Amino acid sequence: MFARSAFRAAQPLKRSLLSTRSYATEPPKAGSNTLAIAAAGALGIGGVGYFYLNSAEPKKIEQKAKEELHKIAGGPKSAFTGGDQGFVSLLLKDVEVINHNTKKFVFALPEDDMVSGLHIASALLTKFVPEGEKAVLRPYTPTSDEDSKGYLELIVKKYPGGPMSTHLHDMTPGQRLDFKGPLPKYPWAPNKHEHIALVAGGTGITPMYQLIRAIFSNPDDKTKVTLIFGNVTEEDILLKRELAHIENTYPQRFRAFYVLDSPPKEWAGNKGHITKDLLKTVLPEPKEGNIKIFVCGPPGLYKAISGTKVSPKDQGELSGILKELGYTEEQVYKF
C-alpha cells in the first residue's frame, strides 16, 4: 500500500520537475526548500516533512531529498552536487603521459555507478595543502564525458612554478586529491547561438572541448563551431585526434585552425601567434547574428585577444583584438 501511494504521488512531482527544469549550470537559489519538502511529501515518509522544517540541518535533508528524486526519475547519482557539499576526496587510478609537460589523470568517483554531476559549462575546484602552508586551489575542466560513470579525467600541463600542476604531476596512482563543484561557467543550451567561436591556448582547450563535445553529441543541437587553437609546438596540441574526428564527421559545422609558435618545416597551418588578420578571416562577423566568442588560455592570450577577467564573477572590460574587430562585451565570454 505504501509503495503504491508513494509511486502515485511521485508521478506528478516528476512531471513538474521535468517541465520546470532550469539550466543545470545555474547555482542553486538560496533558501529554496520547495524541492526537499515536495520530495518528502511525494515519498510519503512519515514525519520527514516535520523533521525537515524543524531540523537544525536542513541542507542535509534537502540533499537527501535530491538523492531520492534521482532514484524516482531513474537518473544516476552525482558525485558533485554543489552548495554546501564541501570537498570530496578522489582516488587517483591512472596516469598517462601525453607529452613532455602534460599528463592525463584518471580519478575514481566515490561509487562505480556515479557520474560527476558536471554540466555544460562547468568545472571542478581542486585543493591540496602543502605541509605548513596555505591550501592551494585550482579549477580544472574534466575532459571525460559528463555521462561517464565511476571516473573523471583531467588533462594537466605542468607550468614552471605552478604549485597545483606540479603537485598533480608528482602524484602516483593510489594517492588522493580533493575536489569540489560543480563551478558554474557559461550556461549552455542547444542552439543557444547560431555560431560560436572558440579562441584557445594550451590547456585552455579543456572548457572549449567540453562545449564542443556537448554540441556534437546532441543531434538536436545545430550550432556551428569555429576553433582557433594556439600552441608552441605540434606536440603541444591537446585532444587533436578527438578534434580531428569531430571535424571529419561534421565538416559543414566544425572548423579548426591551429597556430604554432615553433612549427615543424612541413607545417601547413598558421605560424606565430593568433593574429588580428587570422581572427578577422575565420571568425563570424560581429553583425552576423546570434554569435558568441569564447576565450580561454594563458594570461598573454587573454591580454592580446579580449582583455583579462577581474574575477570569476566579473568578466572585466573587453579590449584587445576582439574589441578592435568590433565585437561587444555581450558577444564575448572569458572562461
N, C-alpha and C positions, 0 to 999 in steps of 0.2 A: 504493500500500500504506500509506504514511504517513497519507494523508488519511483512508482508511477506518478505520484503527485509532484515529486521533485522534477521529473522529466517534463511533465506538462508545464510546470512553472518556468522551466529553463528555456523553453522554445521561444516565447515572445521576447524574453530578455536577449537571447542570442540574435534574433532578428533585429531588435532595437540596436544592439551594439554594432552589427554589421552595417546598418543603414546610417549610423551617425558617426562612423569612424573618421577621425581627422588624420592629418599627416602623421605618420609614425615617428617622424623625426622631431616633432614638436615636443618640448618639455612638458611634463605633467603640470596641470594647473594646480596651484597651491590651494589647499583647503577643500579639495574635491573629495567628498565622502560618498558620493552617489553610487559609484561602482561597487564599493565594498558592501554597502547596505543592500543594494539590489541583488548582489550575489548571495548574500546571506538569506534574503527572502526567497530567492529562486531555488536555493538548495534545500530550503525547508529545515535547516538545522536549528533545533530548539535552543533559544537563548542566545544565539550568536548575535542577532541584531542588538539585543540589550547589552551584551558584553562589549560589542564594538563601540556603542555610543557612550559607554561608561568606563571604557578601558583607558589606562594611562599610556598605552602603547598602540594608538590607532593605526599607525603606519604599518606595524607588523600584521595587524588584522587585515588591512587593505591589501597588503602583498599576498597574504594567504588567499583572499578572495579572488585576486587576479589569477593565481595559480589554478583555483577551482574552475574559473571561467575558461581558461585554456583547455582544461580537461573536457568541459562541456562542448566547446567548439571543435575539439579534436586536434588542436594545434600543438606543436612541440613546446616544451618548456624552454625558457630563455635563461641563459647563464647570467646575462647582464640586464637588469631591469631599471637602472637609473634611480632617481630620487634619493632616498636615504639608505640605499643598499650598502654603500661603502665599498671597500676594495675586496676583490676576490683573488685568492692565490691560485695560480695555474701552474701545472707541472710541464716542464719542457720535455717533449717527447723526442724531437729530432732536430738536427741542424744540418743544413745543406749549404755548401759553399757555392755561391753563384759566380763571383769574380774576385779580383784581388782585394776588394774592400767591402763586399756585400755578401750577406748571408740570408738564407730563409730559415725562419724559426717556426716550428710546429708545436703549439701548446695544446694540451688536453683540456677540454672543458670538464667541469665537475662531474657530469654524468654523460654516458655514451650517447644517450638519445636527446641531449640538449643541443639547441642551436645557440649562436652567440647572442642573439637579441638585437643585433645592429640593424639599422635601416638606412635607406638612401636619402641623404648622405650623412654619415656619422662616423665617429672614430672612438678609440678607447684611450684612456689615460693610463700610462704605466708608471710604476713607482718602485724605487729601491732606496734603502737608507745606508750610505757608507758608514762604517764604524766611526762613531764620534762626530758625525757631520749631519747636516740637514738633509731631509729627504730630497731625492732627485725625481722630478716629474717630467714626463714627455708624452705627448699624444702621438698615436700611430693609427693609420687606417689599415686594417687587415686586408690581405689580397685574396683570402678564401671567400667562397660564396656565402652569402648570408644564410642560405638554407643548409649548409654543410653541418652535419651532426657530429658532435663529440670532439671537435677540434677547431682551432683557428690558426691562420698563418700570418706571419709578419715578414716583410722584406725590409731589411735594415742595412743602410750604408754606414760604415764606421767613419766618423769625422774626427780629425785631429782635435784633441781637447774636448770632444763631446762625451760627457760623463755617462749618459744613458746608452748611447750607441757602443761605447767602449765596454760598459758593463754587459750588455747583451752579447757582444762578440766574445767575451770571456766566459760566457755561460756554457755549460755542458748538459746533455740530457740527464734528467733526474733532479735538476735544480728547479727552483720555483721563482716566479715573478708575480707581483701584484698588479691587477688590472681593475679599472673602474669605468663605467659607462652605461649606455652609450652617451657620447658627447654630440649633441645635435649640430649639424652644419647646415647645408642648404637643403630645404625640404623639397624633394623631387616627387613629381607625379608624372605618369605617362603623358607625353605630348604637351607638357607644360610650356615648352618653347618649340618653335618650328626648327630652329637650327642653333646648336651650341658649338662654341669653340673652346678648346682646352689648351692653355699655354702652360707647359710644364718643364721643369728642370730637375734632373736627378731623381731622387725618391719622391719628388713632388708628383710623380706619376700615379702614386697609390690611390689618392682620392679620385683622381681622374678615371682610373681603371674601375673603381667601384661604380662610378656613374656609367661608364661605357658598358660594363657587364650587365648592369640593370636594364639599360635601354635595349640592348640587342638580345637579351634573354626573354624579353616580353614581346610576343607577336603583335600586341595591340599598340606598342609604342613605335611611332614612325619618325621620331626625331632624327634629323641629320646631325652628324658629328664631324668636326674637323679638329685634329690633334696636331699641335706643334710641340715637338719634344726635343729639348736641348740637352746634350751631354758632352763630356770631354772626349771620350773615345768610343768606338763602336762596341767594345766590350762592356761599356757602362750602360748601354741601352737595356733597361729592365723590362721584362714582360714582352719582349719583341716578338717572340713566337706566338703568344696569345693575341697580340695586337694584329699581327700579320694574318692570322686565321680569321679574325673578325673582318678585316679589310677585304680579304678574298671572298668571304661569304656575303658581304653587303657592300659591294663596290660603289653602288649608287648613293649610299648613305653615310659611309665612313671613309675618310681620307686621313692618312697620317703623313706628316712631314718631319723628317729627322734632321737635326742640326748638330754638327760635331765641331768642337774646338780643335781637335787634333785628328783629323780623318786619315785613313789609310790612302795610299796612292790611287787605288781603284774605286774610291768612294764617289758615287754619282749623286749623292744628296747635297744638302746645303752645308756650307762651311762657315766656321767662325761662331758668332753669337746670333741670337734671334734678333733680326733687324726690323726696322720700320718698313723697309721695302718688302720684306717677306710677308709680314703681317698684313700689309695693305693688299698684297696679291691674293692671299689664301683665306683671310677671314671674311665672314659675311659682312656686307656693308652696314654701317651704323643705322641707316634708314631702311634696311631691307625688310624689317618687320619684327616679329616676335623672336628676338635673338637674345643670347646670353653668352658672355665671355667669362670663363673661369681661369684663375691664375693660381699656380702653386709651385714653389721651388725655393731655392736659397735666397737670402736677403738681396743679393745683387740682381737677381732676376726680377723680384718684386720692384725694386727701385727703378729699374730700367723700363719695365713693362707697364706697371699700374700704380706704383707707389705702395708703401707698406701699410699694414693694418696697425691701428692704435692698440687694439686688444681683441680677444676672441669675439667680443660683442660690438666692437666698433671698427667698421671697415676702413675708416680714415678717408681722406680726400683722394680722388682719382687724379693721378698725374702720369708722367712718363709717356711712352709711345701710344698707348690706347687713348689718352686724352688728346694727344696731338692728331690722332686719326679721326677724332670727332665722336668717340663713344661717350656715353654719360655714365654717371655713378650707378644709375639704376640698371645699366646693361652689363655691369662687371661685378663679379663676386670673387673675393680673395680667400682661398682656403687657409 
